[in-house]
Amino acid sequence: MNREACNVTIKEVSEKYHISQDTLRYYERVGMIPRVTRTGSGHRDYQPDDLSWVELAKCLRSAGLTVEAIVDYVRLSQQGEGTEAARLELLRRQRADLEAQRQQIEEAMTRLEQKIARYERLLA
């Protein structure tokens, strides 16, 4: 794709992904996304690959990965071949953490449903 044809600004990315411009700059500064493509004047010019990294960072943050874990994942990804096992292990650990969280949420939901049912019977 022609670089000029994409020309997606940080403002547009911020609006599209509901992430503040400051957060996008932070993601880039700490390494949660690789360095974003720049125009000749130095302004961010998000390309499809850049947008994919933003989407992934947002997804991984929503999944509960720490900033450090995401930075590690990005670093490993940029190193390329030979890091697949480490990336897989990182993702497997996160999946296990999410499973534990889901179990806790399910237990809390069951308890809440019991309390709601009790009060509904009481007030009926």
Beta strands, then each sheet from edge to edge (+ up, - down):
end
